Amino acid sequence: MPRYVTLKFGEVNARAGPGDDYPARWVYRVRGLPVQVVAETAEWRKVCDPEGGSAWVHRRTTDGHRSVIRMSPGPLALKAKPEAGAQTVAILPSRAMAPLDRCRGGWCRIKGDGRAGWAPQSAVWGTADAPQCR
């Protein structure tokens, strides 16, 4: 731990603690949003989201598939190879999510525009080892 998962549904209650008796802080409304699990119980996961917030969500609302999100303004060029000078094969717009295939050597292979390409690991949210909560 930490590890990354995605939200399984278009509406997921974000609670102040690990249980239905804790108040909802907000509702996530993005299916597939990558979140980072930083603590867990048998049924609940404390997650950090791309905005730096943290809350508890029920384990049934998460999925083990990995994705990333482009948080920085401006589009991101996905490259044919994990090299800065490689040909651009797709574009990932700002605030867009994309399935994550794998990371190696500071580059991550992701899918965008229906194509797979490589992006610098630092250019997307959902790959850092350190906890991402504020």
Secondary structure, DSSP 8 states (H G I E B T S, - for coil): --EEEEE-SS-EEEESSSSTTS-EEEEE--TT-EEEEEEE-SSEEEEE-TTS-EEEEEGGGEES--EEE--SSS-EEEESSSSTTS-EEEEE-TT-EEEEEEEETTEEEEEETTEEEEEEGGGSBS--SS----
